[in-house]
């Protein structure tokens, strides 16, 4: 009777293990479809576009540390962070749309005979250096977040004819090409969000090992739990394909599980993304063997070494960010959307997700093509040639996931000035005694008045700096070409 029950339980377990990859594939595909619908412009539910990059706990962390911004979007990332603390790499395995696309590229590469590349855990360095930069208000590499890259790639749909818009595809395209050429490289060794999940998973595991939380039963399960997410990935279809590739000519046993995640798994897992093989006996083909004791836990020395490396990365990120702020401060700033932080902080905080570009109803926000320095590449800038920043709109400030743009109400918007209008009388039609009142008539804030000048002996437009928020209505209406006689210039730091 017991034997029959045991056999039945085993059969149920095997069936469940076979069904899980299929269920996971369906869920990931549905999530991919949903994120695409949220990001394709124009969207009636434009405000929901912020959800996609906000799902990243990496973006949430930089927002909290960098600008002390705690909005509802931050709590979305915090919730995901809480889940991955308990379930390692849960976001990678069930949600991440970039991970799904990278897996597809990996499968294509494997079918073409490509093999996993060897690379240290660069993602951990990216993550910790960005945290260090966030501590001084300049999270240097937050734009490498996979959800930001994915979201930013949809910016090209706004203006496909623009050369700048095509830059928005470079990040995601690079990830997919790298995953095809070196299978598993991005998700396992480069992705900063994956690295953060590994760090959170280690923290969660350390908490569960506290004596106060351990019973005899929990102690047994924790001792057998890997310090790495690899064992959770062994059932994926991509992993099975890699397994078949590795068994041919690479000396890998047919019973060995295959992982696409970084680190080590159970039962002698093959670390595909790290580019190292481990035999079923537990020995490693790389220096990773020294990191674990016989029981599968990291040695104390290896923990200290890893901690020192992460501390060094954090310190280097802080130094890098400080230097970048000083150097970038010498570059003349462009016009940024309303609510933008000071220029150096804005460039560091902006994740280049393209949300503000896509939701702008009058299309005056576009990605920077490095006209104002390489550090600002793909960050949003304003162009008033065709239209102006409407006084009844704050969309861009509502969809920023990182706090680079402060959330504004319509009442707060005039005080968060974009810039200040300046008049060049050498270009103004009034200098030639020609009739023109375009700038005054177009100003929605009554910030422009015509005043007689006894010095120049003519009427000149005067700008009231207390009223002018730099909306660009006057610049857009000015009839002079190709250079406008009145133009908005940056003037304030938020």
Long-range contacts (C-beta under 8 A, 24 or more apart in sequence): 17-235, 20-235, 21-235, 21-236, 21-237, 24-93, 24-94, 24-236, 25-237, 27-94, 27-95, 28-94, 28-95, 28-96, 28-97, 28-99, 28-100, 29-100, 31-94, 31-95, 31-97, 31-100, 32-97, 32-100, 32-101, 35-97, 35-150, 36-97, 36-154, 39-150, 39-151, 39-154, 39-358, 40-154, 40-157, 41-154, 41-157, 41-158, 41-358, 41-359, 42-358, 43-358, 43-359, 46-358, 46-359, 46-395, 46-399, 47-359, 47-395, 47-398, 47-399, 49-151, 49-355, 49-358, 49-359, 49-399, 50-355, 50-398, 50-399, 50-400, 50-401, 51-76, 52-147, 52-150, 52-151, 52-353, 53-145, 53-147, 53-148, 53-151, 53-351, 53-353, 53-355, 53-401, 53-402, 54-401, 55-80, 55-91, 55-95, 55-147, 56-80, 56-145, 56-146, 56-147, 56-148, 56-193, 56-401, 57-81, 57-84, 57-193, 57-196, 57-197, 57-200, 58-127, 58-130, 58-142, 58-145, 58-192, 58-193, 58-196, 59-142, 59-145, 59-147, 59-148, 59-351, 59-401, 59-402, 61-131, 61-134, 61-196, 62-130, 62-131, 62-134, 62-139, 62-142, 62-349, 62-402, 63-349, 63-401, 63-402, 63-403, 65-131, 65-134, 65-135, 65-139, 66-134, 66-137, 66-138, 66-139, 66-345, 66-348, 66-349, 66-402, 66-403, 67-137, 67-341, 67-345, 67-349, 67-403, 67-404, 69-403, 69-406, 71-403, 71-407, 73-401, 81-196, 81-200, 84-197, 84-200, 84-201, 85-200, 85-201, 85-203, 85-204, 86-204, 87-201, 87-232, 88-197, 88-198, 88-201, 88-204, 88-228, 88-229, 88-232, 89-194, 89-197, 89-198, 89-201, 89-229, 89-232, 89-233, 89-261, 90-197, 91-193, 91-197, 92-187, 92-194, 92-197, 92-229, 92-261, 93-232, 93-233, 93-236, 96-146, 96-147, 96-193, 97-147, 97-150, 98-146, 98-147, 98-149, 98-150, 98-172, 98-175, 99-146, 99-187, 101-172, 101-175, 101-176, 102-175, 102-176, 102-179, 102-186, 102-187, 103-179, 103-187, 103-236, 103-238, 103-260, 105-176, 105-177, 105-179, 105-180, 106-179, 106-180, 106-183, 106-184, 106-238, 106-242, 106-260, 107-238, 107-241, 108-180, 109-179, 109-180, 109-181, 109-182, 109-183, 110-183, 110-238, 110-241, 110-242, 110-245, 111-241, 112-180, 114-180, 114-181, 114-182, 114-183, 115-182, 115-183, 115-245, 115-275, 116-182, 116-183, 116-184, 116-185, 116-242, 116-272, 116-273, 116-274, 116-275, 117-181, 117-182, 117-185, 117-275, 118-274, 118-275, 118-276, 119-182, 119-185, 119-189, 119-190, 119-274, 119-275, 120-189, 121-189, 121-195, 121-262, 121-274, 122-189, 122-190, 123-189, 123-190, 123-191, 123-192, 123-194, 123-195, 123-262, 124-195, 124-198, 124-199, 124-309, 124-310, 124-313, 125-309, 125-313, 126-190, 126-192, 126-195, 127-192, 127-193, 127-195, 127-196, 127-199, 127-313, 128-310, 128-313, 128-314, 128-317, 129-313, 129-314, 129-316, 129-317, 129-320, 130-192, 130-317, 131-314, 131-317, 132-313, 132-314, 132-315, 132-316, 132-317, 132-318, 132-319, 132-320, 132-321, 133-317, 133-318, 133-320, 133-321, 133-324, 133-348, 134-321, 135-314, 135-318, 135-321, 136-318, 136-321, 136-322, 136-325, 137-321, 137-325, 137-344, 137-345, 137-348, 137-349, 138-321, 138-322, 138-324, 138-325, 138-344, 138-345, 138-347, 138-348, 138-349, 139-321, 139-348, 139-349, 140-317, 140-320, 140-321, 140-324, 140-348, 141-192, 142-348, 142-349, 142-351, 142-402, 143-171, 143-350, 143-351, 143-352, 143-378, 144-171, 144-192, 145-192, 145-193, 145-351, 146-175, 146-191, 146-193, 147-193, 147-353, 148-351, 148-352, 148-353, 149-175, 151-353, 151-354, 151-355, 152-351, 152-352, 152-353, 152-354, 152-378, 153-354, 154-354, 154-358, 155-354, 155-357, 155-358, 155-367, 157-358, 158-357, 158-358, 158-363, 158-366, 159-363, 159-366, 162-366, 163-369, 164-366, 164-367, 164-368, 164-369, 165-366, 165-367, 167-367, 167-369, 167-377, 167-378, 168-352, 168-354, 168-367, 168-378, 171-352, 183-242, 183-272, 183-273, 184-242, 184-260, 184-272, 184-273, 185-273, 187-260, 187-261, 187-273, 188-259, 188-260, 188-261, 188-262, 188-271, 188-272, 188-273, 188-274, 189-262, 189-273, 189-274, 194-261, 194-262, 195-262, 197-229, 198-228, 198-229, 198-261, 198-262, 198-263, 199-310, 201-229, 202-227, 223-295, 223-296, 223-297, 224-266, 224-296, 226-263, 226-264, 226-265, 226-266, 226-296, 227-263, 227-264, 227-292, 227-296, 227-297, 227-298, 228-261, 228-262, 228-263, 228-264, 228-265, 229-259, 229-261, 229-262, 229-263, 230-257, 230-259, 230-260, 230-261, 230-262, 230-263, 230-264, 230-265, 230-269, 230-271, 231-257, 231-259, 231-265, 231-266, 231-267, 231-269, 232-261, 233-259, 233-260, 233-261, 234-258, 234-259, 234-265, 234-269, 236-260, 239-272, 242-270, 242-272, 243-270, 246-270, 246-272, 246-277, 250-277, 251-277, 252-277, 253-279, 253-280, 255-280, 256-280, 263-288, 264-288, 264-291, 264-292, 266-296, 321-348, 324-348, 324-375, 327-375, 328-373, 328-375, 328-376, 331-372, 331-373, 331-375, 331-376, 332-372, 332-490, 333-372, 333-490, 334-368, 334-371, 334-372, 334-376, 334-381, 334-382, 334-490, 335-381, 335-382, 335-384, 335-418, 335-419, 335-470, 335-472, 335-488, 335-489, 335-490, 336-379, 336-380, 336-381, 336-382, 336-418, 336-490, 337-365, 337-380, 337-382, 337-389, 337-396, 337-397, 337-405, 337-418, 338-389, 338-394, 338-396, 338-397, 338-405, 338-408, 338-413, 338-416, 338-417, 338-418, 338-469, 339-394, 339-396, 339-397, 339-400, 339-405, 339-406, 339-407, 339-408, 339-413, 339-416, 339-494, 340-404, 340-405, 340-406, 340-418, 340-494, 341-403, 341-404, 341-405, 341-406, 341-494, 342-493, 342-494, 343-490, 343-493, 345-404, 346-379, 346-404, 347-375, 347-376, 347-379, 349-402, 349-403, 349-404, 350-379, 350-380, 350-402, 350-404, 351-401, 351-402, 351-404, 352-377, 352-378, 352-379, 353-401, 353-402, 354-378, 355-396, 355-399, 355-400, 355-401, 356-380, 356-395, 356-396, 356-399, 356-400, 356-405, 359-395, 359-396, 359-398, 359-399, 360-393, 360-395, 360-396, 361-390, 361-393, 361-395, 362-386, 362-387, 362-388, 362-389, 362-390, 362-393, 363-387, 364-388, 364-389, 364-472, 365-396, 382-418, 382-472, 382-488, 384-472, 384-475, 384-476, 384-487, 384-488, 385-476, 386-476, 387-472, 387-476, 388-471, 388-472, 388-473, 388-475, 388-476, 389-418, 389-470, 389-471, 389-472, 390-471, 391-444, 391-445, 391-471, 406-494, 413-469, 414-445, 414-469, 415-469, 416-469, 416-494, 417-468, 417-469, 417-470, 417-491, 417-492, 418-469, 418-470, 418-471, 418-472, 418-488, 418-490, 419-470, 419-488, 419-489, 419-490, 419-491, 419-492, 420-463, 420-465, 420-468, 420-470, 420-488, 420-489, 420-491, 420-492, 421-447, 421-448, 421-463, 421-468, 421-470, 421-474, 421-475, 421-486, 421-487, 421-488, 421-489, 422-463, 422-486, 422-487, 422-488, 422-489, 423-460, 423-461, 423-463, 423-485, 423-486, 424-483, 424-485, 424-486, 424-487, 425-456, 425-460, 425-485, 427-480, 427-483, 427-484, 427-485, 428-460, 428-461, 428-480, 428-485, 428-486, 429-479, 429-480, 429-485, 430-458, 430-459, 430-460, 430-461, 431-458, 433-458, 436-479, 438-474, 438-477, 438-478, 438-479, 439-474, 439-477, 439-478, 439-486, 440-474, 441-477, 442-473, 442-474, 442-476, 442-477, 443-468, 443-473, 443-474, 444-471, 444-473, 445-469, 445-471, 448-474, 461-486, 465-491
